[in-house]
Structure formats: structure tokens, C-alpha cells
Amino acid sequence: MAKTLFILNDAPYGTERSYNALRLAGSVATRDGEEVKVFLIGDASSCAKRNQKVPQGYYNVEVMLRNVGRHGGEIGVCGSCMDARGIGDSELTDTTGRSSLDELTNWMQWAERTVVF
């Protein structure tokens, strides 16, 4: 089983880094023999905000995160970053959870590949 960790740093909208990271994580998660973990840190913690409303035809990172989770991916959100941005646990999407730098460290040791966006 190949193990890939994706670390996202950028806001959900404004640049396409988080969008492209989630596209890739979603693709990898659908492959046989692949395990995926995604860690949202810094401005990327906003990617996990529940009930995002975007213009019709525009990508929605909440939906993209749900896709990763639906295919067995685990998604953690930096708790300190959530606190700094006023995001409460109850505001997170159903496929994400509050996490920590300690858990990110564990995930880095678990991973065979780490991809940073």
C-alpha cells in the first residue's frame, strides 16, 4: 500500500494551489493500493469550512474534500490555525477533523511520499 501525505498551506480560493492539491489527492485516493492523508495548515484550514457557497460553475473545495474522504482519505485541520481564524469544530465539513502539529508529525513518519502545496 503506497502512502501519500498532502500538506496544503493556501486559502481555498484566490490561488489554485489548494484546488490543484485536492484534485491530485482525490485522484490518488481513487487508485487501488493508495492511502491518502491531507493536512490543512495556515490559510488552508479555511478549506474545511462547512456550507461553502460558490458561484455556479466554480469549484467548491468542500465538495473536493468530501471526495477525498469518500475514497478513504483522512483529513486533518490544524487546530491552532482554526483558532486563529475563528473556525470552531462544529463548522468543519463532515470529512475533516481538528488535528495538531503532533499528528502531522506522525503522518509525516507514516508517509512514503509527502507533497506540499
N, CA, C and O atoms as CSV, one atom per row, in Angstrom:
chain,resi,resn,atom,element,x,y,z
A,1,MET,N,N,0.848,-1.176,0.000
A,1,MET,CA,C,0.000,0.000,0.000
A,1,MET,C,C,0.895,1.242,0.000
A,1,MET,O,O,1.705,1.418,0.911
A,2,ALA,N,N,0.758,2.095,-1.003
A,2,ALA,CA,C,1.514,3.355,-1.078
A,2,ALA,C,C,0.830,4.397,-0.210
A,2,ALA,O,O,-0.396,4.500,-0.205
A,3,LYS,N,N,1.624,5.170,0.525
A,3,LYS,CA,C,1.086,6.140,1.485
A,3,LYS,C,C,1.554,7.542,1.115
A,3,LYS,O,O,2.752,7.824,1.087
A,4,THR,N,N,0.582,8.423,0.829
A,4,THR,CA,C,0.902,9.790,0.428
A,4,THR,C,C,0.255,10.793,1.357
A,4,THR,O,O,-0.935,10.706,1.656
A,5,LEU,N,N,1.053,11.749,1.811
A,5,LEU,CA,C,0.588,12.852,2.636
A,5,LEU,C,C,0.618,14.127,1.810
A,5,LEU,O,O,1.633,14.464,1.201
A,6,PHE,N,N,-0.504,14.828,1.796
A,6,PHE,CA,C,-0.598,16.131,1.147
A,6,PHE,C,C,-0.703,17.189,2.238
A,6,PHE,O,O,-1.557,17.093,3.120
A,7,ILE,N,N,0.161,18.195,2.182
A,7,ILE,CA,C,0.108,19.310,3.125
A,7,ILE,C,C,-0.262,20.557,2.329
A,7,ILE,O,O,0.458,20.962,1.416
A,8,LEU,N,N,-1.396,21.160,2.688
A,8,LEU,CA,C,-1.887,22.355,1.998
A,8,LEU,C,C,-1.713,23.563,2.898
A,8,LEU,O,O,-2.017,23.505,4.090
A,9,ASN,N,N,-1.219,24.669,2.326
A,9,ASN,CA,C,-0.965,25.901,3.066
A,9,ASN,C,C,-1.827,27.076,2.623
A,9,ASN,O,O,-2.014,28.019,3.392
A,10,ASP,N,N,-2.353,27.043,1.410
A,10,ASP,CA,C,-3.028,28.211,0.838
A,10,ASP,C,C,-4.532,28.212,1.075
A,10,ASP,O,O,-5.155,27.173,1.297
A,11,ALA,N,N,-5.088,29.410,1.019
A,11,ALA,CA,C,-6.536,29.595,1.167
A,11,ALA,C,C,-7.283,28.798,0.094
A,11,ALA,O,O,-6.716,28.472,-0.949
A,12,PRO,N,N,-8.558,28.484,0.354
A,12,PRO,CA,C,-9.319,27.691,-0.604
A,12,PRO,C,C,-9.562,28.391,-1.937
A,12,PRO,O,O,-9.679,27.740,-2.975
A,13,TYR,N,N,-9.636,29.697,-1.903
A,13,TYR,CA,C,-9.928,30.451,-3.123
A,13,TYR,C,C,-8.946,31.619,-3.220
A,13,TYR,O,O,-8.430,32.091,-2.207
A,14,GLY,N,N,-8.696,32.071,-4.424
A,14,GLY,CA,C,-7.763,33.178,-4.633
A,14,GLY,C,C,-6.545,32.719,-5.411
A,14,GLY,O,O,-6.126,33.369,-6.368
A,15,THR,N,N,-5.975,31.587,-4.991
A,15,THR,CA,C,-4.943,30.926,-5.796
A,15,THR,C,C,-5.511,29.554,-6.141
A,15,THR,O,O,-6.590,29.192,-5.671
A,16,GLU,N,N,-4.813,28.815,-6.936
A,16,GLU,CA,C,-5.307,27.484,-7.291
A,16,GLU,C,C,-4.507,26.373,-6.625
A,16,GLU,O,O,-4.657,25.207,-6.989
A,17,ARG,N,N,-3.658,26.712,-5.656
A,17,ARG,CA,C,-2.837,25.682,-5.013
A,17,ARG,C,C,-3.680,24.647,-4.288
A,17,ARG,O,O,-3.505,23.448,-4.504
A,18,SER,N,N,-4.586,25.087,-3.438
A,18,SER,CA,C,-5.416,24.121,-2.703
A,18,SER,C,C,-6.304,23.337,-3.666
A,18,SER,O,O,-6.487,22.130,-3.502
A,19,TYR,N,N,-6.845,24.010,-4.653
A,19,TYR,CA,C,-7.663,23.355,-5.681
A,19,TYR,C,C,-6.865,22.240,-6.366
A,19,TYR,O,O,-7.342,21.111,-6.480
A,20,ASN,N,N,-5.660,22.562,-6.818
A,20,ASN,CA,C,-4.846,21.562,-7.514
A,20,ASN,C,C,-4.406,20.442,-6.585
A,20,ASN,O,O,-4.350,19.282,-6.995
A,21,ALA,N,N,-4.093,20.778,-5.333
A,21,ALA,CA,C,-3.719,19.746,-4.367
A,21,ALA,C,C,-4.873,18.775,-4.147
A,21,ALA,O,O,-4.665,17.562,-4.103
A,22,LEU,N,N,-6.082,19.299,-4.009
A,22,LEU,CA,C,-7.235,18.435,-3.774
A,22,LEU,C,C,-7.612,17.642,-5.016
A,22,LEU,O,O,-8.114,16.522,-4.908
A,23,ARG,N,N,-7.379,18.202,-6.178
A,23,ARG,CA,C,-7.584,17.429,-7.414
A,23,ARG,C,C,-6.663,16.219,-7.418
A,23,ARG,O,O,-7.091,15.098,-7.694
A,24,LEU,N,N,-5.384,16.461,-7.105
A,24,LEU,CA,C,-4.406,15.373,-7.107
A,24,LEU,C,C,-4.692,14.368,-5.989
A,24,LEU,O,O,-4.652,13.160,-6.221
A,25,ALA,N,N,-4.979,14.855,-4.786
A,25,ALA,CA,C,-5.280,13.955,-3.668
A,25,ALA,C,C,-6.499,13.093,-3.992
A,25,ALA,O,O,-6.513,11.898,-3.694
A,26,GLY,N,N,-7.517,13.694,-4.599
A,26,GLY,CA,C,-8.707,12.945,-4.988
A,26,GLY,C,C,-8.397,11.878,-6.016
A,26,GLY,O,O,-8.932,10.771,-5.948
A,27,SER,N,N,-7.543,12.198,-6.958
A,27,SER,CA,C,-7.153,11.232,-7.983
A,27,SER,C,C,-6.364,10.073,-7.384
A,27,SER,O,O,-6.626,8.910,-7.691
A,28,VAL,N,N,-5.404,10.394,-6.535
A,28,VAL,CA,C,-4.596,9.350,-5.899
A,28,VAL,C,C,-5.479,8.463,-5.023
A,28,VAL,O,O,-5.316,7.242,-5.017
A,29,ALA,N,N,-6.405,9.062,-4.289
A,29,ALA,CA,C,-7.272,8.306,-3.380
A,29,ALA,C,C,-8.133,7.277,-4.110
A,29,ALA,O,O,-8.533,6.280,-3.509
A,30,THR,N,N,-8.422,7.497,-5.382
A,30,THR,CA,C,-9.262,6.564,-6.136
A,30,THR,C,C,-8.480,5.369,-6.675
A,30,THR,O,O,-9.077,4.402,-7.149
A,31,ARG,N,N,-7.160,5.426,-6.608
A,31,ARG,CA,C,-6.338,4.340,-7.164
A,31,ARG,C,C,-6.218,3.182,-6.187
A,31,ARG,O,O,-6.132,3.381,-4.976
A,32,ASP,N,N,-6.215,1.975,-6.728
A,32,ASP,CA,C,-6.010,0.782,-5.906
A,32,ASP,C,C,-4.622,0.827,-5.277
A,32,ASP,O,O,-3.652,1.238,-5.915
A,33,GLY,N,N,-4.540,0.405,-4.036
A,33,GLY,CA,C,-3.253,0.325,-3.367
A,33,GLY,C,C,-2.718,1.648,-2.858
A,33,GLY,O,O,-1.540,1.741,-2.513
A,34,GLU,N,N,-3.551,2.668,-2.802
A,34,GLU,CA,C,-3.113,4.001,-2.349
A,34,GLU,C,C,-3.839,4.399,-1.076
A,34,GLU,O,O,-5.048,4.207,-0.950
A,35,GLU,N,N,-3.095,4.951,-0.140
A,35,GLU,CA,C,-3.665,5.557,1.057
A,35,GLU,C,C,-3.287,7.030,1.036
A,35,GLU,O,O,-2.158,7.386,0.697
A,36,VAL,N,N,-4.239,7.883,1.400
A,36,VAL,CA,C,-4.030,9.330,1.328
A,36,VAL,C,C,-4.409,9.972,2.660
A,36,VAL,O,O,-5.419,9.628,3.274
A,37,LYS,N,N,-3.574,10.911,3.085
A,37,LYS,CA,C,-3.890,11.786,4.204
A,37,LYS,C,C,-3.652,13.214,3.725
A,37,LYS,O,O,-2.706,13.484,2.986
A,38,VAL,N,N,-4.527,14.126,4.158
A,38,VAL,CA,C,-4.426,15.540,3.789
A,38,VAL,C,C,-4.401,16.345,5.083
A,38,VAL,O,O,-5.249,16.159,5.956
A,39,PHE,N,N,-3.424,17.241,5.199
A,39,PHE,CA,C,-3.337,18.111,6.373
A,39,PHE,C,C,-3.467,19.554,5.902
A,39,PHE,O,O,-2.718,20.017,5.042
A,40,LEU,N,N,-4.442,20.257,6.490
A,40,LEU,CA,C,-4.703,21.650,6.151
A,40,LEU,C,C,-4.100,22.533,7.240
A,40,LEU,O,O,-4.470,22.431,8.409
A,41,ILE,N,N,-3.174,23.399,6.847
A,41,ILE,CA,C,-2.474,24.244,7.811
A,41,ILE,C,C,-2.478,25.685,7.301
A,41,ILE,O,O,-2.608,25.914,6.098
A,42,GLY,N,N,-2.341,26.638,8.187
A,42,GLY,CA,C,-2.354,28.042,7.799
A,42,GLY,C,C,-3.685,28.407,7.166
A,42,GLY,O,O,-4.741,27.980,7.633
A,43,ASP,N,N,-3.632,29.200,6.098
A,43,ASP,CA,C,-4.864,29.618,5.425
A,43,ASP,C,C,-5.653,28.452,4.833
A,43,ASP,O,O,-6.851,28.586,4.582
A,44,ALA,N,N,-5.007,27.320,4.610
A,44,ALA,CA,C,-5.713,26.158,4.065
A,44,ALA,C,C,-6.730,25.595,5.060
A,44,ALA,O,O,-7.618,24.836,4.673
A,45,SER,N,N,-6.607,25.960,6.333
A,45,SER,CA,C,-7.599,25.480,7.301
A,45,SER,C,C,-9.009,25.932,6.911
A,45,SER,O,O,-9.993,25.277,7.254
A,46,SER,N,N,-9.098,27.040,6.203
A,46,SER,CA,C,-10.407,27.534,5.742
A,46,SER,C,C,-11.037,26.633,4.682
A,46,SER,O,O,-12.237,26.728,4.424
A,47,CYS,N,N,-10.246,25.769,4.074
A,47,CYS,CA,C,-10.797,24.825,3.097
A,47,CYS,C,C,-11.835,23.917,3.737
A,47,CYS,O,O,-12.748,23.450,3.056
A,48,ALA,N,N,-11.712,23.662,5.031
A,48,ALA,CA,C,-12.569,22.704,5.718
A,48,ALA,C,C,-13.853,23.316,6.253
A,48,ALA,O,O,-14.621,22.634,6.932
A,49,LYS,N,N,-14.101,24.574,5.965
A,49,LYS,CA,C,-15.303,25.254,6.472
A,49,LYS,C,C,-16.542,24.669,5.812
A,49,LYS,O,O,-16.605,24.535,4.590
A,50,ARG,N,N,-17.508,24.329,6.620
A,50,ARG,CA,C,-18.772,23.733,6.164
A,50,ARG,C,C,-19.645,24.774,5.450
A,50,ARG,O,O,-19.537,25.971,5.715
A,51,ASN,N,N,-20.505,24.308,4.548
A,51,ASN,CA,C,-21.528,25.107,3.859
A,51,ASN,C,C,-20.977,26.208,2.968
A,51,ASN,O,O,-21.495,27.325,2.961
A,52,GLN,N,N,-19.937,25.900,2.225
A,52,GLN,CA,C,-19.388,26.885,1.298
A,52,GLN,C,C,-20.356,27.092,0.136
A,52,GLN,O,O,-20.921,26.142,-0.406
A,53,LYS,N,N,-20.527,28.338,-0.224
A,53,LYS,CA,C,-21.390,28.682,-1.357
A,53,LYS,C,C,-20.542,29.444,-2.362
A,53,LYS,O,O,-20.035,30.529,-2.078
A,54,VAL,N,N,-20.400,28.858,-3.529
A,54,VAL,CA,C,-19.581,29.460,-4.579
A,54,VAL,C,C,-20.462,29.708,-5.805
A,54,VAL,O,O,-21.530,29.109,-5.930
A,55,PRO,N,N,-20.028,30.573,-6.694
A,55,PRO,CA,C,-20.815,30.818,-7.901
A,55,PRO,C,C,-21.001,29.530,-8.711
A,55,PRO,O,O,-20.129,28.662,-8.731
A,56,GLN,N,N,-22.137,29.427,-9.367
A,56,GLN,CA,C,-22.420,28.259,-10.192
A,56,GLN,C,C,-21.308,28.070,-11.210
A,56,GLN,O,O,-20.874,29.025,-11.853
A,57,GLY,N,N,-20.853,26.843,-11.352
A,57,GLY,CA,C,-19.796,26.515,-12.295
A,57,GLY,C,C,-18.396,26.669,-11.730
A,57,GLY,O,O,-17.422,26.346,-12.409
A,58,TYR,N,N,-18.272,27.159,-10.493
A,58,TYR,CA,C,-16.977,27.365,-9.850
A,58,TYR,C,C,-16.691,26.166,-8.952
A,58,TYR,O,O,-17.612,25.590,-8.373
A,59,TYR,N,N,-15.432,25.791,-8.834
A,59,TYR,CA,C,-15.106,24.649,-7.989
A,59,TYR,C,C,-15.422,24.957,-6.524
A,59,TYR,O,O,-15.427,26.113,-6.102
A,60,ASN,N,N,-15.687,23.889,-5.758
A,60,ASN,CA,C,-16.019,24.003,-4.348
A,60,ASN,C,C,-15.092,23.056,-3.582
A,60,ASN,O,O,-15.206,21.838,-3.718
A,61,VAL,N,N,-14.178,23.606,-2.780
A,61,VAL,CA,C,-13.209,22.756,-2.086
A,61,VAL,C,C,-13.865,21.876,-1.019
A,61,VAL,O,O,-13.325,20.823,-0.679
A,62,GLU,N,N,-15.000,22.281,-0.493
A,62,GLU,CA,C,-15.718,21.425,0.455
A,62,GLU,C,C,-16.113,20.118,-0.236
A,62,GLU,O,O,-15.945,19.038,0.330
A,63,VAL,N,N,-16.632,20.218,-1.444
A,63,VAL,CA,C,-17.005,19.035,-2.219
A,63,VAL,C,C,-15.767,18.199,-2.543
A,63,VAL,O,O,-15.810,16.969,-2.509
A,64,MET,N,N,-14.672,18.875,-2.854
A,64,MET,CA,C,-13.433,18.167,-3.188
A,64,MET,C,C,-12.889,17.416,-1.974
A,64,MET,O,O,-12.401,16.294,-2.114
A,65,LEU,N,N,-12.966,18.016,-0.788
A,65,LEU,CA,C,-12.547,17.332,0.436
A,65,LEU,C,C,-13.424,16.112,0.697
A,65,LEU,O,O,-12.930,15.049,1.073
A,66,ARG,N,N,-14.717,16.273,0.494
A,66,ARG,CA,C,-15.654,15.165,0.681
A,66,ARG,C,C,-15.290,14.002,-0.247
A,66,ARG,O,O,-15.396,12.840,0.144
A,67,ASN,N,N,-14.866,14.309,-1.456
A,67,ASN,CA,C,-14.461,13.283,-2.409
A,67,ASN,C,C,-13.251,12.506,-1.890
A,67,ASN,O,O,-13.216,11.279,-1.981
A,68,VAL,N,N,-12.270,13.210,-1.350
A,68,VAL,CA,C,-11.091,12.534,-0.789
A,68,VAL,C,C,-11.524,11.632,0.363
A,68,VAL,O,O,-11.111,10.475,0.436
A,69,GLY,N,N,-12.351,12.156,1.259
A,69,GLY,CA,C,-12.826,11.370,2.392
A,69,GLY,C,C,-13.653,10.170,1.981
A,69,GLY,O,O,-13.544,9.100,2.580
A,70,ARG,N,N,-14.477,10.342,0.967
A,70,ARG,CA,C,-15.331,9.253,0.474
A,70,ARG,C,C,-14.491,8.084,-0.045
A,70,ARG,O,O,-14.939,6.937,-0.021
A,71,HIS,N,N,-13.287,8.372,-0.509
A,71,HIS,CA,C,-12.400,7.329,-1.023
A,71,HIS,C,C,-11.380,6.883,0.022
A,71,HIS,O,O,-10.329,6.342,-0.322
A,72,GLY,N,N,-11.691,7.110,1.293
A,72,GLY,CA,C,-10.855,6.589,2.366
A,72,GLY,C,C,-9.759,7.516,2.860
A,72,GLY,O,O,-9.015,7.154,3.772
A,73,GLY,N,N,-9.641,8.697,2.284
A,73,GLY,CA,C,-8.620,9.636,2.735
A,73,GLY,C,C,-8.944,10.215,4.097
A,73,GLY,O,O,-10.109,10.426,4.434
A,74,GLU,N,N,-7.917,10.468,4.867
A,74,GLU,CA,C,-8.079,11.086,6.183
A,74,GLU,C,C,-7.648,12.545,6.074
A,74,GLU,O,O,-6.620,12.847,5.468
A,75,ILE,N,N,-8.436,13.455,6.664
A,75,ILE,CA,C,-8.179,14.890,6.519
A,75,ILE,C,C,-8.129,15.537,7.891
A,75,ILE,O,O,-9.101,15.495,8.646
A,76,GLY,N,N,-6.988,16.135,8.208
A,76,GLY,CA,C,-6.822,16.837,9.470
A,76,GLY,C,C,-6.671,18.329,9.237
A,76,GLY,O,O,-6.130,18.764,8.220
A,77,VAL,N,N,-7.161,19.107,10.199
A,77,VAL,CA,C,-7.087,20.566,10.121
A,77,VAL,C,C,-6.327,21.049,11.350
A,77,VAL,O,O,-6.665,20.683,12.475
A,78,CYS,N,N,-5.319,21.856,11.144
A,78,CYS,CA,C,-4.513,22.382,12.245
A,78,CYS,C,C,-5.400,23.139,13.233
A,78,CYS,O,O,-6.028,24.134,12.871
A,79,GLY,N,N,-5.449,22.668,14.475
A,79,GLY,CA,C,-6.287,23.291,15.483
A,79,GLY,C,C,-5.875,24.719,15.810
A,79,GLY,O,O,-6.732,25.585,15.988
A,80,SER,N,N,-4.576,24.974,15.891
A,80,SER,CA,C,-4.096,26.337,16.164
A,80,SER,C,C,-4.496,27.285,15.047
A,80,SER,O,O,-4.855,28.436,15.297
A,81,CYS,N,N,-4.434,26.802,13.822
A,81,CYS,CA,C,-4.796,27.623,12.660
A,81,CYS,C,C,-6.299,27.881,12.642
A,81,CYS,O,O,-6.743,28.968,12.272
A,82,MET,N,N,-7.080,26.880,13.041
A,82,MET,CA,C,-8.530,27.066,13.150
A,82,MET,C,C,-8.835,28.150,14.180
A,82,MET,O,O,-9.628,29.057,13.926
A,83,ASP,N,N,-8.202,28.047,15.332
A,83,ASP,CA,C,-8.435,29.020,16.404
A,83,ASP,C,C,-8.078,30.428,15.957
A,83,ASP,O,O,-8.813,31.376,16.234
A,84,ALA,N,N,-6.954,30.568,15.267
A,84,ALA,CA,C,-6.508,31.888,14.807
A,84,ALA,C,C,-7.495,32.499,13.822
A,84,ALA,O,O,-7.568,33.721,13.698
A,85,ARG,N,N,-8.250,31.666,13.125
A,85,ARG,CA,C,-9.193,32.138,12.113
A,85,ARG,C,C,-10.642,32.092,12.605
A,85,ARG,O,O,-11.570,32.368,11.844
A,86,GLY,N,N,-10.826,31.749,13.855
A,86,GLY,CA,C,-12.169,31.731,14.431
A,86,GLY,C,C,-13.046,30.613,13.905
A,86,GLY,O,O,-14.267,30.761,13.854
A,87,ILE,N,N,-12.450,29.500,13.514
A,87,ILE,CA,C,-13.217,28.363,13.000
A,87,ILE,C,C,-13.407,27.360,14.135
A,87,ILE,O,O,-12.436,26.830,14.674
A,88,GLY,N,N,-14.655,27.106,14.488
A,88,GLY,CA,C,-14.965,26.142,15.535
A,88,GLY,C,C,-15.082,24.736,14.983
A,88,GLY,O,O,-15.294,24.545,13.785
A,89,ASP,N,N,-14.944,23.753,15.859
A,89,ASP,CA,C,-15.038,22.349,15.439
A,89,ASP,C,C,-16.356,22.050,14.726
A,89,ASP,O,O,-16.380,21.277,13.769
A,90,SER,N,N,-17.442,22.653,15.184
A,90,SER,CA,C,-18.759,22.396,14.598
A,90,SER,C,C,-18.904,23.002,13.195
A,90,SER,O,O,-19.862,22.698,12.484
A,91,GLU,N,N,-17.970,23.844,12.807
A,91,GLU,CA,C,-18.017,24.471,11.482
A,91,GLU,C,C,-17.259,23.679,10.421
A,91,GLU,O,O,-17.254,24.057,9.250
A,92,LEU,N,N,-16.618,22.582,10.826
A,92,LEU,CA,C,-15.842,21.782,9.882
A,92,LEU,C,C,-16.742,20.876,9.046
A,92,LEU,O,O,-17.808,20.454,9.493
A,93,THR,N,N,-16.298,20.590,7.839
A,93,THR,CA,C,-17.016,19.653,6.973
A,93,THR,C,C,-17.028,18.278,7.620
A,93,THR,O,O,-16.227,17.988,8.508
A,94,ASP,N,N,-17.937,17.446,7.167
A,94,ASP,CA,C,-18.103,16.130,7.783
A,94,ASP,C,C,-16.947,15.170,7.545
A,94,ASP,O,O,-16.868,14.151,8.232
A,95,THR,N,N,-16.051,15.443,6.613
A,95,THR,CA,C,-14.939,14.535,6.345
A,95,THR,C,C,-13.624,15.013,6.958
A,95,THR,O,O,-12.580,14.397,6.745
A,96,THR,N,N,-13.672,16.118,7.725
A,96,THR,CA,C,-12.448,16.662,8.309
A,96,THR,C,C,-12.551,16.690,9.827
A,96,THR,O,O,-13.640,16.576,10.390
A,97,GLY,N,N,-11.412,16.842,10.477
A,97,GLY,CA,C,-11.417,16.928,11.926
A,97,GLY,C,C,-10.260,17.761,12.437
A,97,GLY,O,O,-9.224,17.881,11.784
A,98,ARG,N,N,-10.452,18.338,13.620
A,98,ARG,CA,C,-9.397,19.108,14.272
A,98,ARG,C,C,-8.189,18.203,14.487
A,98,ARG,O,O,-8.319,17.046,14.887
A,99,SER,N,N,-7.032,18.749,14.216
A,99,SER,CA,C,-5.805,17.978,14.336
A,99,SER,C,C,-4.748,18.833,15.028
A,99,SER,O,O,-5.059,19.868,15.618
A,100,SER,N,N,-3.507,18.392,14.947
A,100,SER,CA,C,-2.428,19.093,15.638
A,100,SER,C,C,-1.108,18.890,14.905
A,100,SER,O,O,-0.993,18.041,14.022
A,101,LEU,N,N,-0.128,19.676,15.286
A,101,LEU,CA,C,1.207,19.532,14.720
A,101,LEU,C,C,1.794,18.169,15.092
A,101,LEU,O,O,2.557,17.586,14.322
A,102,ASP,N,N,1.438,17.671,16.266
A,102,ASP,CA,C,1.904,16.354,16.687
A,102,ASP,C,C,1.372,15.271,15.747
A,102,ASP,O,O,2.103,14.356,15.367
A,103,GLU,N,N,0.086,15.382,15.373
A,103,GLU,CA,C,-0.473,14.406,14.440
A,103,GLU,C,C,0.170,14.554,13.061
A,103,GLU,O,O,0.431,13.551,12.397
A,104,LEU,N,N,0.428,15.778,12.625
A,104,LEU,CA,C,1.120,15.974,11.353
A,104,LEU,C,C,2.484,15.297,11.382
A,104,LEU,O,O,2.890,14.676,10.400
A,105,THR,N,N,3.184,15.411,12.492
A,105,THR,CA,C,4.481,14.740,12.635
A,105,THR,C,C,4.325,13.227,12.488
A,105,THR,O,O,5.117,12.578,11.805
A,106,ASN,N,N,3.302,12.671,13.132
A,106,ASN,CA,C,3.034,11.230,12.996
A,106,ASN,C,C,2.734,10.859,11.554
A,106,ASN,O,O,3.210,9.839,11.057
A,107,TRP,N,N,1.947,11.687,10.884
A,107,TRP,CA,C,1.600,11.417,9.493
A,107,TRP,C,C,2.826,11.493,8.596
A,107,TRP,O,O,2.946,10.719,7.647
A,108,MET,N,N,3.736,12.416,8.884
A,108,MET,CA,C,4.966,12.506,8.088
A,108,MET,C,C,5.796,11.235,8.238
A,108,MET,O,O,6.392,10.763,7.271
A,109,GLN,N,N,5.836,10.685,9.442
A,109,GLN,CA,C,6.571,9.439,9.657
A,109,GLN,C,C,5.874,8.264,8.979
A,109,GLN,O,O,6.533,7.321,8.542
A,110,TRP,N,N,4.560,8.315,8.890
A,110,TRP,CA,C,3.773,7.274,8.232
A,110,TRP,C,C,3.967,7.286,6.717
A,110,TRP,O,O,4.026,6.234,6.081
A,111,ALA,N,N,4.065,8.487,6.148
A,111,ALA,CA,C,4.042,8.658,4.690
A,111,ALA,C,C,5.323,8.166,4.011
A,111,ALA,O,O,6.428,8.273,4.544
A,112,GLU,N,N,5.119,7.632,2.828
A,112,GLU,CA,C,6.240,7.310,1.941
A,112,GLU,C,C,6.543,8.493,1.026
A,112,GLU,O,O,7.675,8.683,0.583
A,113,ARG,N,N,5.506,9.283,0.755
A,113,ARG,CA,C,5.637,10.490,-0.078
A,113,ARG,C,C,4.914,11.618,0.616
A,113,ARG,O,O,3.820,11.436,1.150
A,114,THR,N,N,5.532,12.790,0.605
A,114,THR,CA,C,4.892,13.987,1.139
A,114,THR,C,C,4.900,15.038,0.040
A,114,THR,O,O,5.949,15.364,-0.516
A,115,VAL,N,N,3.722,15.562,-0.265
A,115,VAL,CA,C,3.564,16.573,-1.304
A,115,VAL,C,C,3.043,17.839,-0.630
A,115,VAL,O,O,2.030,17.809,0.069
A,116,VAL,N,N,3.744,18.946,-0.846
A,116,VAL,CA,C,3.383,20.200,-0.192
A,116,VAL,C,C,2.910,21.208,-1.237
A,116,VAL,O,O,3.579,21.442,-2.243
A,117,PHE,N,N,1.744,21.797,-0.978
A,117,PHE,CA,C,1.181,22.818,-1.849
A,117,PHE,C,C,1.046,24.105,-1.072
A,117,PHE,O,O,0.587,25.109,-1.617
